[in-house]
């Protein structure tokens, strides 16, 4: 992307949101277009790919089964059997974040999850679900979440305050973690890619140095692939952990 | 900050955003992103929870049921095989026992028959032996009688030869009997 500029590296350009086309009264931005792509990919894997219901799965069907069992085990492991009522939510979050991250790794694409407003909206959805379900199921006992048991009364106010702050910081940490990982990864990749282009553009002896940042970009791509999966997993498992608090608020 | 200014000009040029802030923190895009996120995530949730996940769950439970059915069938077949093996072993043992029984009874029967035949044979042989002995004794007695007559005749002819006078048969026989008895 840097190559298309005036030779300078512009790693921020990839995050710009711009209209791609207009559909009726709706303006479809690049962000919206990639969200639609996420929906299409998820539906292809989970609905079209599994529609044959084969006993011996095809490749795409086993991908869908793998995703299902992976998320189902995560939910069961962290939120127990009762947590399975939130399985569709956790699964949708995991697939959305995972596919957004993976699509974003393809050069010249756009990462939906590199925008804080998207990740924050997803995190807020999780926390609101936790709060609403917590009060719905446990009533005011949900507030026991903030009161650790077996603590001396002198320390209690301090600990309650810490618990409240940690609860409030959850949506922030959940959204910022994903956003920052995606943003930083893409900027780094872009910068190293830009170095390659710049070194090649010098036309001097410096050209021989260009494989170095290229190798770095290759290595970083592999790392980003790991990060893309890991962040989706972290988002899903933290969602499960928070939902577990709503299901079993007692410490 | 130099890079930020550069970005600003880029953003203004390419994106039509004159706001000139770092794109992820540009509030003017928040509304449209949230709207699209709500539409897309809502659609994703509905599609996954109503179609995708039940479908996969159906596949997995069908496979599990098939697995368990296969395992149960295998266990059933195995039990059948073991029962068949046990029945075979039992039949084999029965056949062995039966064969031994038949062998023993046949042996006893044959032994009894042999013993009976042997007794009969022995009896026949001893009867024959008695008869032969009787015949021999008769023949011997007859032969001895003949010997006496021959001796008497020989005596008569010898005396006639020696003396010229022939003794009577009664005298010769008495003399022979006298000698034979001495």
Contacts between the chains, C-beta under 8 A, distances in Angstrom:
chain1	res1	chain2	res2	distance
A	5	B	10	7.3
A	8	B	6	6.6
A	10	B	6	6.6
A	10	B	7	6.6
A	10	B	10	5.6
A	12	B	3	7.6
A	12	B	7	4.3
A	12	B	10	7.3
A	12	B	11	7.8
A	12	B	22	6.7
A	12	B	23	6.6
A	13	B	7	7.3
A	13	B	10	5.3
A	13	B	11	7.7
A	13	B	14	6.8
A	15	B	22	7.8
A	15	B	23	4.1
A	15	B	24	5.6
A	16	B	10	7.5
A	16	B	11	5.5
A	16	B	14	6.0
A	16	B	15	4.2
A	16	B	17	7.2
A	16	B	23	4.8
A	17	B	15	6.7
A	17	B	17	7.9
A	17	B	23	6.3
A	17	B	26	7.4
A	17	B	29	4.5
A	17	B	32	7.7
A	17	B	33	7.2
A	18	B	14	6.4
A	18	B	15	4.3
A	18	B	16	6.6
A	18	B	17	7.9
A	19	B	16	7.8
A	27	B	32	6.9
A	29	B	29	7.4
A	29	B	32	6.0
A	29	B	33	7.8
A	29	B	36	7.5
A	31	B	29	7.5
A	31	B	32	7.6
A	31	B	33	5.5
A	31	B	36	6.6
A	32	B	32	7.1
A	32	B	33	7.8
A	32	B	36	4.1
A	32	B	40	7.8
A	35	B	36	5.3
A	35	B	37	6.6
A	35	B	40	4.1
A	36	B	40	6.5
A	38	B	40	6.8
A	38	B	44	7.4
A	39	B	40	5.2
A	39	B	43	5.8
A	39	B	44	5.4
A	39	B	47	7.5
A	42	B	44	5.9
A	42	B	47	7.5
A	42	B	48	7.1
A	42	B	52	7.7
A	43	B	47	5.7
A	43	B	52	7.2
A	46	B	47	7.6
A	46	B	48	6.2
A	46	B	51	7.9
A	46	B	52	3.4
A	46	B	53	7.3
A	46	B	55	7.6
A	46	B	56	6.8
A	47	B	47	6.4
A	47	B	51	5.2
A	47	B	52	4.8
A	47	B	55	6.8
A	50	B	52	7.1
A	50	B	55	5.1
A	50	B	56	5.3
A	50	B	59	6.2
A	51	B	55	7.0
A	53	B	55	7.0
A	53	B	58	6.6
A	53	B	59	5.2
A	53	B	62	7.2
A	54	B	59	7.7
A	55	B	62	6.9
A	55	B	63	5.8
A	55	B	66	6.1
A	57	B	59	7.5
A	61	B	59	7.3
A	64	B	52	7.5
A	64	B	56	5.6
A	65	B	56	5.9
A	65	B	59	6.6
A	65	B	60	6.5
A	68	B	53	6.6
A	68	B	56	4.3
A	68	B	57	7.3
A	68	B	60	7.1
A	69	B	60	7.3
A	87	B	53	7.2
A	88	B	45	6.4
A	88	B	48	5.6
A	88	B	49	3.5
A	88	B	53	5.9
A	89	B	45	6.8
A	91	B	48	5.7
A	91	B	53	6.3
A	92	B	41	6.8
A	92	B	44	5.0
A	92	B	45	4.6
A	92	B	48	5.0
A	92	B	49	7.5
A	95	B	44	7.0
A	95	B	48	7.0
A	96	B	40	8.0
A	96	B	41	6.2
A	96	B	44	6.0
A	114	B	24	6.5
A	115	B	23	7.7
A	115	B	24	4.8
A	115	B	29	7.6
A	115	B	33	6.2
A	116	B	24	5.2
A	116	B	25	6.9
A	117	B	24	7.6
A	117	B	29	7.5
A	117	B	30	4.7
A	117	B	33	5.2
A	117	B	34	6.4
A	118	B	33	5.9
A	118	B	37	5.6
A	121	B	34	5.9
A	121	B	37	5.5
A	121	B	38	7.9
A	122	B	37	7.8
A	122	B	41	7.5
A	125	B	41	7.8
A	179	B	24	7.0
A	183	B	24	6.6
